[in-house]
């Protein structure tokens, strides 16, 4: 492993397991299952397999918003996938998502042959279309919503995989890499700040899946909640993003969705699995530990 400027890539790359930094134990250059492990199945048609990362939070917020609107068919079981333990490489999860990334959704609404949906943006769009909500019907507004949704899907690797990795997780600090991704993240925050200076929500006057997709990533970054990088990026400059992030954070469905499959933070904010609406009152980690 080299962190000097004299590194010359070899003609053929080979996998060095020591190179991966914090996540070296789960990163690998091949796909497929590493072990047999069936996925659990609960009582609801919608089965979510996830973790409370920004990508996972998108889907649990979406489901809680649907339930808040009265869509009883959006009741779901949320199962915890501990990616630091490699559970995403179990055979059942790989069958649900060949890319072995959370979240993955199985929809059993039509029987025992489920519809599988993977990639968080695809899940948001699938649920929005299934329940007919949170996506505009006007063609121009729908196009705006879709554009911002796909903007987030394309930009998040810069924030998470780029800035987050090199600033917070890499085994040593590389000035060029941090500068490159910090510049890009600040540009993206500026893109959002300019948009939100002229619009209450991302796609216009109404709250949509574009907001649900972008908020866990860029709302969290603007509030200094990701990678301990708020001061470094001077996120207080993005006042319109902060205004928007604060408004969304106050939504009851967002507060609930952020708790599901969460394994960090205060115990009262962690609901490792969610199988019923009452779980928010009875199954958070503070209450489970008190019972034990």
C-alpha positions as a Markdown table, in Angstrom:
| # | Residue | x | y | z |
|---|---|---|---|---|
| 1 | Unk | 0.0 | 0.0 | 0.0 |
| 2 | Unk | 1.4 | 3.4 | -1.0 |
| 3 | Unk | 0.3 | 6.9 | -0.1 |
| 4 | Unk | 3.1 | 8.6 | -1.9 |
| 5 | Unk | 3.1 | 10.4 | -5.3 |
| 6 | Unk | 5.5 | 7.9 | -6.8 |
| 7 | Unk | 2.9 | 5.1 | -7.1 |
| 8 | Unk | 2.7 | 3.6 | -10.6 |
| 9 | Unk | -0.3 | 1.4 | -11.3 |
| 10 | Unk | 0.7 | -2.1 | -12.3 |
| 11 | Unk | -0.3 | -3.4 | -15.7 |
| 12 | Unk | -2.7 | -5.9 | -14.1 |
| 13 | Unk | -4.6 | -5.0 | -10.9 |
| 14 | Unk | -4.7 | -7.6 | -8.2 |
| 15 | Unk | -6.9 | -7.6 | -5.1 |
| 16 | Unk | -5.0 | -6.7 | -1.9 |
| 17 | Unk | -7.3 | -7.3 | 1.0 |
| 18 | Unk | -5.3 | -4.9 | 3.2 |
| 19 | Unk | -6.1 | -1.9 | 1.0 |
| 20 | Unk | -9.7 | -1.3 | 1.8 |
| 21 | Unk | -9.6 | 0.7 | 5.0 |
| 22 | Unk | -12.5 | 0.6 | 7.4 |
| 23 | Unk | -14.6 | -1.7 | 5.2 |
| 24 | Unk | -11.9 | -4.0 | 4.0 |
| 25 | Unk | -13.6 | -7.0 | 5.6 |
| 26 | Unk | -16.6 | -6.8 | 3.3 |
| 27 | Unk | -15.3 | -5.1 | 0.1 |
| 28 | Unk | -14.4 | -7.5 | -2.7 |
| 29 | Unk | -14.2 | -7.4 | -6.5 |
| 30 | Unk | -16.6 | -10.2 | -7.3 |
| 31 | Unk | -20.3 | -10.6 | -7.0 |
| 32 | Unk | -22.5 | -13.5 | -5.8 |
| 33 | Unk | -23.3 | -15.2 | -2.5 |
| 34 | Unk | -20.6 | -16.2 | 0.0 |
| 35 | Unk | -22.8 | -18.4 | 2.1 |
| 36 | Unk | -26.3 | -19.9 | 2.3 |
| 37 | Unk | -28.7 | -17.7 | 4.3 |
| 38 | Unk | -32.4 | -17.5 | 3.7 |
| 39 | Unk | -34.2 | -14.2 | 4.2 |
| 40 | Unk | -36.9 | -14.1 | 7.0 |
| 41 | Unk | -40.4 | -13.3 | 6.0 |
| 42 | Unk | -43.0 | -11.5 | 8.1 |
| 43 | Unk | -46.8 | -11.1 | 7.9 |
| 44 | Unk | -47.0 | -8.2 | 5.5 |
| 45 | Unk | -46.9 | -8.2 | 1.7 |
| 46 | Unk | -44.0 | -5.8 | 1.7 |
| 47 | Unk | -40.7 | -7.2 | 3.1 |
| 48 | Unk | -37.8 | -4.8 | 3.4 |
| 49 | Unk | -34.2 | -5.9 | 4.1 |
| 50 | Unk | -32.1 | -2.9 | 5.0 |
| 51 | Unk | -30.0 | -0.9 | 7.3 |
| 52 | Unk | -30.4 | 2.7 | 8.6 |
| 53 | Unk | -27.9 | 4.3 | 6.3 |
| 54 | Unk | -29.0 | 7.2 | 4.1 |
| 55 | Unk | -30.0 | 4.8 | 1.3 |
| 56 | Unk | -32.0 | 2.7 | 3.7 |
| 57 | Unk | -33.6 | 5.7 | 5.4 |
| 58 | Unk | -35.1 | 6.7 | 2.0 |
| 59 | Unk | -37.2 | 3.6 | 1.8 |
| 60 | Unk | -38.4 | 3.5 | 5.5 |
| 61 | Unk | -39.3 | 7.2 | 5.3 |
| 62 | Unk | -41.3 | 6.5 | 2.1 |
| 63 | Unk | -43.2 | 3.6 | 3.7 |
| 64 | Unk | -44.0 | 5.6 | 6.8 |
| 65 | Unk | -45.2 | 8.5 | 4.6 |
| 66 | Unk | -47.5 | 6.1 | 2.7 |
| 67 | Unk | -48.9 | 4.8 | 5.9 |
| 68 | Unk | -49.4 | 8.4 | 7.2 |
| 69 | Unk | -51.5 | 9.0 | 4.1 |
| 70 | Unk | -53.7 | 6.1 | 4.9 |
| 71 | Unk | -52.4 | 3.5 | 2.5 |
| 72 | Unk | -52.8 | 0.4 | 4.6 |
| 73 | Unk | -51.3 | -1.7 | 1.9 |
| 74 | Unk | -48.0 | -0.1 | 2.7 |
| 75 | Unk | -47.6 | -2.0 | 6.0 |
| 76 | Unk | -44.3 | -3.6 | 6.0 |
| 77 | Unk | -41.8 | -5.8 | 7.8 |
| 78 | Unk | -38.3 | -4.3 | 8.0 |
| 79 | Unk | -35.5 | -6.7 | 8.6 |
| 80 | Unk | -32.0 | -5.6 | 9.7 |
| 81 | Unk | -29.1 | -6.5 | 7.4 |
| 82 | Unk | -25.8 | -6.0 | 9.1 |
| 83 | Unk | -23.5 | -5.1 | 6.3 |
| 84 | Unk | -20.5 | -5.0 | 8.5 |
| 85 | Unk | -21.0 | -8.7 | 9.1 |
| 86 | Unk | -21.4 | -9.5 | 5.5 |
| 87 | Unk | -25.1 | -10.5 | 5.7 |
| 88 | Unk | -25.7 | -8.8 | 2.3 |
| 89 | Unk | -23.7 | -11.7 | 0.8 |
| 90 | Unk | -26.1 | -14.4 | 2.0 |
| 91 | Unk | -27.8 | -16.4 | -0.7 |
| 92 | Unk | -31.3 | -15.0 | 0.1 |
| 93 | Unk | -30.2 | -11.4 | -0.1 |
| 94 | Unk | -28.3 | -11.9 | -3.3 |
| 95 | Unk | -31.4 | -13.4 | -4.8 |
| 96 | Unk | -33.2 | -10.2 | -3.8 |
| 97 | Unk | -30.4 | -7.9 | -5.0 |
| 98 | Unk | -27.7 | -9.3 | -7.2 |
| 99 | Unk | -25.6 | -6.2 | -6.3 |
| 100 | Unk | -25.5 | -7.1 | -2.6 |
| 101 | Unk | -26.4 | -3.6 | -1.5 |
| 102 | Unk | -29.1 | -2.5 | 0.9 |
| 103 | Unk | -32.0 | -1.8 | 0.6 |
| 104 | Unk | -33.9 | -4.6 | -1.1 |
| 105 | Unk | -37.7 | -5.0 | -1.2 |
| 106 | Unk | -39.8 | -8.0 | -1.9 |
| 107 | Unk | -43.5 | -7.4 | -2.7 |
| 108 | Unk | -45.7 | -10.5 | -2.1 |
| 109 | Unk | -48.9 | -8.6 | -2.8 |
| 110 | Unk | -49.8 | -11.0 | -5.7 |
| 111 | Unk | -48.8 | -14.3 | -4.0 |
| 112 | Unk | -45.7 | -16.3 | -3.2 |
| 113 | Unk | -43.8 | -15.2 | -6.2 |
| 114 | Unk | -42.6 | -11.8 | -5.1 |
| 115 | Unk | -41.7 | -8.8 | -7.2 |
| 116 | Unk | -38.1 | -7.9 | -6.2 |
| 117 | Unk | -37.0 | -4.3 | -6.3 |
| 118 | Unk | -33.5 | -3.1 | -5.6 |
| 119 | Unk | -31.7 | 0.2 | -5.7 |
| 120 | Unk | -33.2 | 2.8 | -3.4 |
| 121 | Unk | -34.4 | 5.1 | -6.2 |
| 122 | Unk | -36.1 | 2.2 | -8.0 |
| 123 | Unk | -37.9 | 1.3 | -4.7 |
| 124 | Unk | -39.1 | 4.8 | -4.2 |
| 125 | Unk | -40.5 | 5.0 | -7.7 |
| 126 | Unk | -42.0 | 1.5 | -7.5 |
| 127 | Unk | -43.9 | 2.4 | -4.3 |
| 128 | Unk | -44.9 | 5.8 | -5.6 |
| 129 | Unk | -46.5 | 4.2 | -8.7 |
| 130 | Unk | -48.0 | 1.4 | -6.8 |
| 131 | Unk | -49.9 | 3.7 | -4.4 |
| 132 | Unk | -50.3 | 6.7 | -6.8 |
| 133 | Unk | -48.7 | 9.3 | -4.7 |
| 134 | Unk | -45.6 | 11.5 | -4.0 |
| 135 | Unk | -44.9 | 11.8 | -7.7 |
| 136 | Unk | -46.6 | 14.6 | -9.7 |
| 137 | Unk | -49.0 | 13.7 | -12.4 |
| 138 | Unk | -48.4 | 16.9 | -14.5 |
| 139 | Unk | -45.8 | 15.9 | -17.1 |
| 140 | Unk | -43.5 | 18.9 | -16.5 |
| 141 | Unk | -43.6 | 18.5 | -12.8 |
| 142 | Unk | -43.1 | 14.8 | -13.1 |
| 143 | Unk | -40.1 | 15.4 | -15.3 |
| 144 | Unk | -38.7 | 17.8 | -12.7 |
| 145 | Unk | -39.2 | 15.2 | -9.9 |
| 146 | Unk | -37.6 | 12.4 | -11.9 |
| 147 | Unk | -34.6 | 14.6 | -12.9 |
| 148 | Unk | -33.8 | 15.4 | -9.2 |
| 149 | Unk | -34.4 | 11.8 | -8.2 |
| 150 | Unk | -31.8 | 10.6 | -10.7 |
| 151 | Unk | -29.5 | 13.5 | -9.9 |
| 152 | Unk | -29.4 | 12.1 | -6.4 |
| 153 | Unk | -28.7 | 8.6 | -7.5 |
| 154 | Unk | -25.9 | 9.8 | -9.6 |
| 155 | Unk | -24.4 | 12.3 | -7.2 |
| 156 | Unk | -24.5 | 10.3 | -3.9 |
| 157 | Unk | -21.4 | 8.2 | -4.8 |
| 158 | Unk | -19.4 | 11.5 | -4.7 |
| 159 | Unk | -20.8 | 12.3 | -1.3 |
| 160 | Unk | -20.7 | 8.8 | 0.3 |
| 161 | Unk | -18.3 | 6.7 | -1.8 |
| 162 | Unk | -16.0 | 9.6 | -2.5 |
| 163 | Unk | -15.9 | 12.3 | 0.2 |
| 164 | Unk | -17.0 | 10.0 | 3.0 |
| 165 | Unk | -14.5 | 7.3 | 2.1 |
| 166 | Unk | -11.4 | 9.5 | 1.7 |
| 167 | Unk | -12.3 | 12.0 | 4.5 |
| 168 | Unk | -13.5 | 9.5 | 7.2 |
| 169 | Unk | -12.8 | 5.9 | 6.3 |
| 170 | Unk | -9.6 | 5.6 | 4.2 |
| 171 | Unk | -6.6 | 4.1 | 6.1 |
| 172 | Unk | -4.6 | 7.3 | 5.5 |
| 173 | Unk | -5.4 | 10.8 | 4.3 |
| 174 | Unk | -4.8 | 11.7 | 0.6 |
| 175 | Unk | -4.9 | 15.4 | 0.0 |
| 176 | Unk | -5.7 | 15.2 | -3.7 |
| 177 | Unk | -8.6 | 12.7 | -3.1 |
| 178 | Unk | -10.1 | 14.7 | -0.3 |
| 179 | Unk | -9.8 | 18.0 | -2.2 |
| 180 | Unk | -11.3 | 16.5 | -5.3 |
| 181 | Unk | -14.4 | 15.1 | -3.6 |
| 182 | Unk | -14.8 | 18.0 | -1.2 |
| 183 | Unk | -15.0 | 20.3 | -4.2 |
| 184 | Unk | -17.6 | 18.2 | -5.8 |
| 185 | Unk | -19.7 | 17.8 | -2.7 |
| 186 | Unk | -19.7 | 21.6 | -2.2 |
| 187 | Unk | -20.7 | 22.1 | -5.8 |
| 188 | Unk | -23.6 | 19.7 | -5.3 |
| 189 | Unk | -24.7 | 21.5 | -2.1 |
| 190 | Unk | -24.6 | 24.7 | -4.0 |
| 191 | Unk | -26.7 | 23.2 | -6.8 |
| 192 | Unk | -29.3 | 22.3 | -4.1 |
| 193 | Unk | -29.0 | 25.6 | -2.4 |
| 194 | Unk | -29.7 | 27.6 | -5.5 |
| 195 | Unk | -32.7 | 25.3 | -6.3 |
| 196 | Unk | -34.2 | 25.6 | -2.8 |
| 197 | Unk | -33.8 | 29.4 | -2.9 |
| 198 | Unk | -36.5 | 29.4 | -5.5 |
| 199 | Unk | -38.6 | 26.4 | -4.5 |
| 200 | Unk | -40.0 | 25.2 | -1.2 |
| 201 | Unk | -39.3 | 21.6 | -2.0 |
| 202 | Unk | -36.9 | 20.0 | -4.5 |
| 203 | Unk | -39.4 | 19.4 | -7.4 |
| 204 | Unk | -41.6 | 22.4 | -6.7 |
| 205 | Unk | -44.3 | 23.4 | -4.2 |
| 206 | Unk | -45.1 | 19.8 | -3.2 |
| 207 | Unk | -43.1 | 17.2 | -1.2 |
| 208 | Unk | -42.2 | 14.3 | -3.4 |
| 209 | Unk | -39.9 | 11.2 | -3.7 |
| 210 | Unk | -37.2 | 13.7 | -4.8 |
| 211 | Unk | -37.1 | 15.1 | -1.3 |
| 212 | Unk | -37.2 | 11.7 | 0.3 |
| 213 | Unk | -34.3 | 10.6 | -1.8 |
| 214 | Unk | -32.1 | 13.6 | -1.3 |
| 215 | Unk | -32.8 | 14.5 | 2.4 |
| 216 | Unk | -30.9 | 11.6 | 4.1 |
| 217 | Unk | -27.8 | 12.4 | 2.1 |
| 218 | Unk | -27.6 | 16.1 | 1.5 |
| 219 | Unk | -29.9 | 17.1 | 4.4 |
| 220 | Unk | -27.7 | 15.1 | 6.7 |
| 221 | Unk | -24.6 | 16.7 | 5.2 |
| 222 | Unk | -25.9 | 20.2 | 5.5 |
| 223 | Unk | -26.8 | 19.6 | 9.2 |
| 224 | Unk | -23.2 | 18.3 | 9.8 |
| 225 | Unk | -24.5 | 14.8 | 10.6 |
| 226 | Unk | -22.4 | 12.8 | 8.1 |
| 227 | Unk | -18.7 | 11.9 | 8.3 |
| 228 | Unk | -18.1 | 14.7 | 10.9 |
| 229 | Unk | -17.4 | 16.9 | 7.9 |
| 230 | Unk | -19.7 | 19.8 | 8.6 |
| 231 | Unk | -17.0 | 22.3 | 9.7 |
| 232 | Unk | -14.6 | 21.1 | 7.0 |
| 233 | Unk | -17.2 | 21.8 | 4.3 |
| 234 | Unk | -18.6 | 24.9 | 6.0 |
| 235 | Unk | -22.1 | 23.6 | 5.6 |
| 236 | Unk | -23.6 | 26.6 | 7.4 |
| 237 | Unk | -23.2 | 28.5 | 4.1 |
| 238 | Unk | -26.1 | 26.5 | 2.5 |
| 239 | Unk | -28.9 | 28.3 | 4.3 |
| 240 | Unk | -31.7 | 27.2 | 1.9 |
| 241 | Unk | -30.7 | 23.6 | 2.2 |
| 242 | Unk | -30.7 | 23.9 | 5.9 |
| 243 | Unk | -34.1 | 25.4 | 5.9 |
| 244 | Unk | -35.4 | 22.6 | 3.7 |
| 245 | Unk | -33.7 | 19.9 | 5.8 |
| 246 | Unk | -35.1 | 21.2 | 9.0 |
| 247 | Unk | -38.7 | 21.3 | 7.6 |
| 248 | Unk | -38.5 | 17.7 | 6.4 |
| 249 | Unk | -36.9 | 16.5 | 9.7 |
| 250 | Unk | -40.0 | 17.7 | 11.5 |
| 251 | Unk | -42.4 | 15.4 | 9.6 |
| 252 | Unk | -43.6 | 12.6 | 11.9 |
| 253 | Unk | -43.2 | 10.0 | 9.2 |
| 254 | Unk | -39.6 | 11.1 | 8.6 |
| 255 | Unk | -38.9 | 10.9 | 12.3 |
| 256 | Unk | -40.3 | 7.3 | 12.4 |
| 257 | Unk | -38.6 | 6.3 | 9.2 |
| 258 | Unk | -35.2 | 7.4 | 10.4 |
| 259 | Unk | -35.5 | 5.1 | 13.4 |
| 260 | Unk | -36.1 | 1.9 | 11.5 |
| 261 | Unk | -33.1 | -0.4 | 11.1 |
| 262 | Unk | -31.0 | 2.2 | 12.9 |
| 263 | Unk | -28.1 | 0.7 | 14.9 |
| 264 | Unk | -26.3 | 3.9 | 16.0 |
| 265 | Unk | -27.2 | 6.9 | 18.1 |
| 266 | Unk | -29.3 | 7.1 | 21.3 |
| 267 | Unk | -31.0 | 3.8 | 22.1 |
| 268 | Unk | -34.4 | 5.4 | 22.0 |
| 269 | Unk | -33.9 | 6.2 | 18.4 |
| 270 | Unk | -33.0 | 2.7 | 17.4 |
| 271 | Unk | -35.7 | 0.3 | 16.1 |
| 272 | Unk | -33.7 | -2.5 | 14.7 |
| 273 | Unk | -36.7 | -4.3 | 13.2 |
| 274 | Unk | -40.1 | -3.0 | 12.4 |
| 275 | Unk | -43.1 | -5.3 | 12.1 |
| 276 | Unk | -46.0 | -3.2 | 13.4 |
| 277 | Unk | -46.7 | 0.5 | 14.0 |
| 278 | Unk | -46.7 | -0.2 | 17.7 |
| 279 | Unk | -43.1 | -1.2 | 17.6 |
| 280 | Unk | -42.1 | 2.4 | 17.8 |
| 281 | Unk | -43.5 | 2.5 | 21.3 |
| 282 | Unk | -42.4 | -0.9 | 22.5 |
| 283 | Unk | -39.4 | -2.3 | 20.6 |
| 284 | Unk | -36.8 | 0.5 | 20.6 |
| 285 | Unk | -33.5 | -0.6 | 22.0 |
| 286 | Unk | -33.8 | 1.4 | 25.2 |
| 287 | Unk | -37.1 | -0.4 | 26.0 |
| 288 | Unk | -35.7 | -3.8 | 25.0 |
| 289 | Unk | -32.6 | -3.3 | 27.2 |
| 290 | Unk | -34.7 | -2.2 | 30.1 |
| 291 | Unk | -36.8 | -5.4 | 29.8 |
| 292 | Unk | -33.6 | -7.5 | 29.7 |
